Amino acid sequence: MSDTPVPSHFSEVLDLFDLTGRFVSAAHYGSGHINDTFAVNFADDQGQPKRYIAQRINHRIFKNVPALMENVQRVTAHLAQKSGPNSRQLTLIPTCTGESHARDQHDGWWRFYNFIEKAHTVDRVTNEEQAREAAKAFGDFQAELADLPGGRLQETIPNFHHTRSRFENFRRAVKEDKVGRAGAVQADIDFAYSREADADVLLNLLAQGEVSERVTHNDTKINNVMLDDITHRAIAVIDLDTVMPGLPLYDFGEMMRTSASSTLEDDPNADNMHLKLPLFRVLVEGYLSSGVGAVLNATERAHLGFAGKLMTYENGLRFLTDYLQGDTYYKIQHPKHNLDRCRTQFALVRSIEASTPEIDRILAPLVSL
């Protein structure tokens, strides 16, 4: 899959936003699966560079863009207020009419952010310090949004981490078998069915009041944390499209899935995938040392390891569902891309299950703190 080209009407998009300086260039940026992202270079009157991030929001995935952008605007404004004028948080650039986003004449929905300079992201955790920084950043992110005014955020993707709903989507995809793929992946389907009971564990705890809903990020990969180029400390959490009501355990579980795993999500050899326990330990330490650590109860702490298993299983379900439906959700680079993704996730589920005694030993002294 080649990089998404800058659209031919991009100059019209630029005219919709309150940008300063003279346009110089734009190019595809990043490795996201969903939106089209571009780095945009401007120059001021003295020729000094100024950069922005432009994103064309995928409205096939995010069907209510105004609701999504209302969430993003509320969250970025609240974080800016808490962080002060010298922070390097994500900042929306308004349109020429003061809105948070704009729609072009080709049915494209756009937003612009400031470009956070002297910082970078990494796609994979390569050392324990990165894992600790990511865990602390997402934990602090949850804590800083605990007092977000204005009521409950909108659910921009209903049931996003509702694993029972994801399972029922999978069950329906198997039954319909729209593109005739189910027969060749029966072993993967059987594995998904064999773990069905896991889908309800956290949902039941929520219904019983044993865990609490909070504002969560819901996509806590390391590449959604900006790291300072010099100190390598976390300075900002980015990619706020999925910020909405959720369980803190979902966020930790997604960190565990992506930051304590041994290989790429789409490794064609699923045997390469396993849980890296030292990184899991560091994630726990970083997360519980953050602002959210003080508010997690004993039940939430005890389920940190299970949360990683659940999020891994849920993502495996989602990849398998998309494969069975003809690859309509995730961007793919080859016909079995989603199947490869599914199989690495199910391999990681098995590894987490095999590591349960070690996980429990790591968590035991932390549950009652």
N, C-alpha and C positions, 0 to 999 in steps of 0.2 A: 504493500500500500504506500503510495507516494504521499508527500505532504500536501495538505489542502492548499490550493492556490489562492492568492488574494483575489477576491472577486473583481470583475471588470468595472463594477459600479462603486468601488470603494470610496472614490472621491465624494460621491453623494452621501455615503455614510458619514464621512468625516464632517461634512457640513451640518450634520444633525447635532453635533456635540460641541460643547464649550471648550475647545482646545486652544492652547496658546502657541503661537509661533508658526513656522512654515513647515509644511509636510515635506519629508525627505524620502522615506521609503517604508515599506512594510513587508513582512515575511511571516510564514507559518512559524508557530512557536509551541514548544512543549510536546507532550506525548499523551494527551488526554484522549479517552475513548469516546466522549460524548459531544462536546461542543467544538466549534472551530475557533482556534485561538491564534492571534497574530500579534507580533511585536511591531509597534509603530514608532518610527523615528521622526521627530520634529527638530527644528532648530529655531532659537529665538533670534531677535534682531541683531545680536552680536555674534551669531553663529554657534552659540553654545547648545549642546544637544539636550533634548528633552524626550523621554520615552514614555509611551503608554502601552497598556495591554488592551487590545480590542477582542471582544468575543461575540461570535454569532451563536446565540443560544439555540440549542436543539429543541425546537418546540414540538417535535414528534415525541420526545421523551418527557420534556417539561411542558405539559399541555396548558398550564395556566401561568404564562410568563409574568403577567402583572403581579400575581400572588407571590411568585418566587422572588421577584425583585422588591416587593414590599418587605419580605423577610430579610433579604440582603441589606437593604437600606437601613432597616431598624438595627440589625446586628452591627454593621460597620459603624454607624453613628454612635451606638452605645460603647463599643470598644474604643473608639477615638476619644470619647469623653472620659473614659476611665484611664486611658494611657497617656493623655496629655499631648501638647502641641508638637513635641519633638519625637513622638513615636514613629515607627515605620510600619504601621498597620495598613491593611488594604483599604484604599479610599476610592469611592466611586467618583467618576467625573460626570457632572450633570449634562443633560442635553441643553441646547440653546434656550429651551423653554423651562428649564429647571427640573426636568423629570430625571428619574434614575435610569431610564432605558428608552430606546426608540425603535420604531418599526420602519424599515425601508420600503421602497415601492415594489420590491420583489418578494415580499412576505417574510423578510428576514428580521429577527429580533436581535438588537445589538445593545451592548453596554461597553463602557470604557472604564478602566481602572488606572490609577497611577502605577508606574513601573517601580517596584521596590529595588532600588539600586544597592550595589555592594552586598548583594545577598544572592543565594542560589538555592536550588533544590537538588535532591538526589533521588533517583528512582528506586534504589535498593539500599537497605541498611548494610553498611560494611564494617561497622565497629560498634562496640557497646555504648560509646558516648552518644552516637547518633540516635540509638534506640532510646536512651534515657532522655535526651532532649525532646524527641518527638512525644514520648509519653507525658512528660511534664507539660509540654506546650498544649496538648489536647486537654489534659486535666485542668490546667489554668483557664483554658478557653471555656470549658464547662462552668467553672467557678465564677468567672467574670460575667457570664450571661445568666447566672442564677437570679439576679434581680432585674432582668430586662423588663422595662415598663411596657405597657400597652396590651397586656393580655397574651394569650397563647399564640405562638406562631402558627401560620397556616401549614398544613401538610401538603407540600408541593407535589410529592409523589405519595398518594395514599397507600398505607400499609407497606412502606418501603422496607422496613426491617421486621415486618409481621411474618414470622417464619411459617406459621400455619397457612397464611394466604399464599406465600411463595410455593409451599408444598402443593396446595390445591391447583395453582397454575401449572405446576409440573404434572400433576395427575391428569389434568385436562389435556395437556400437550401430548402425553403418552396415548391417551384414548383417541384423540383426533388424528395424530400421526400425519400431519398435513403434507409433509414432503417425503414420507415413506422411509424414514430413517430409524424407527424404533427397533425393528427386527435385528439390526446390526449392532445395537448397543444394549442388549438385554442385561448384560452383567452390570452395567452402570445404572440402569433402571432398577434392578434388584437391590443394589446397594442403597440407592436413594430411598426405596420403600422400607428397607430394613431399619433405618434410623428415624422413621416417621415420628416416634414418640418424643424425640428431642425437640421437635418443632414447638411443643406447647409448654416447655418447662418454664421459661422466663415469662411467658404470657400468663401462665397460671400464678406465678409469684406476684406479678403486677396486679392481677385481679384480686388476689388475697391481701394486697397492701403491704407485702413484704419487701418489695422494691418500689422505687419511685420514678415517675416520669420527670425529665428535666429537658432543658434545651441542649441538644447534642449535635455534633457535626455530621455523623453518620457515614463519613468516608475518610477514615483516619489513616490513610497511607502516608508514609514518610515524605512522599513528594508533594503533600499538601501542607508542609511546614517549610517556611523560608528560614535558611540558616545564614548567619552573618559570615561573610567571606573571610574575615580575619579570626574571629573568636570561635566560629562554628556553633555559636549558641542560637537557639531558636528565637526569632524576632517577630514572626507573624504566622498565623494560620490562614491559609487561603482556600480557594475553591469552596464557596459557601452555598452552592446550589442545594445541597441536601441538609442544610441546617434547619432543623424543625424539632418538634417534640419527639423525644425518644428516651431510651434507657441508657444511662452511662455505661452499662455493661456492653451494649452494642458497640460503642466507640472503642472500649478496651479490646473487645473481641476482634474487631477489625484490625486494630494495631497488631495484636498477636498473630492474626492470620497472615498479615503482609510483612511484618517486621521481624518475626521470629521464625520465618520459614527458610528453608535451605536453598531454594532455587526459584527461578522465575515462575510466575503464575501460569505461563503458557509453555513451559518446558515440555517438549514432545515426549520425554521419557519420565513418566510419573514416578518411577522408582527413585529418582533423584530428590524427591520431596519428602522432608521430614521436619519435625519441630526441633528448633535449636534451643535447648533448655537454658543455656546461659543468657541468651537474649530475652527469653521469657522472664527470667528473674530480674533483669535490668528494667524491662518494661514495667513490671510490678513496682519496683522500687521508685522509678521515675514518676509513675502515675500517682502512687500513694503519697509521694512527697509534694505533689502539687496542691493547689488550692482545693481541689475536689476531694482530696484524700480525707480531709477532716469531716466531710459530710456523708461519706459512704457508710452504710451500716454493715453489720456482721454478715448478713445474708448476701449483700452485694459483693463484699470482699471474698466470701467463700466461693462465689460463682465466677470469679475472674477466669479461671482456667476453662470452665465449661463454656463461658462466653466465646472464647476463641474457637472451641469446637463448633459451637452453634453457628457463628458467622462463617466459618469455613464450609460447613455443611450447606448453609443457606446459599452461599455464592456458588457452590457446586451445583445446587439445584437450579439456580438462575442460568448458569452457563449451559447446563444440559437442556433446560427448557428452551432456551434460545436456539440451540442446535436442532432440537426436534421441530421447532417452528420455522426453520429456514433462515436463521441468522438475521433477525429483523431488529434487534436491539443494539448489540455491541458491534463496533467496527471489527472486521476480521481481515486477516492477511492471507488466509488460505482456507479451503473448504472445511477442514477439520479443526480450525483454530479454537472454536468454542468447546469442542470435544476434548482437546488437549487441556484446556483450562479446567473443565469439569474434572478430568481424571487427576490432575495435580491436587485439586481441592479434596477429592475423596481420599487420596493417598495421605494428605495432611490430617484429615479426620482420623484415619487409622493410626497415624503416628501419635496424635494427641491422646487417643484412647490408650495406646500402649504406654504412654508417659504419665498416665494419671497418678500413680504412686509418687513420682518425683514432683509433679505439680502440686499435689496435696502437701508434700513436705515443705515446699517453698511457701505455700500460703498459710500453713498452720499457725506460725507465730504472729501472722499479720491480721488474722480474722477478728480477734477481739480487741485490737488496739483502739 
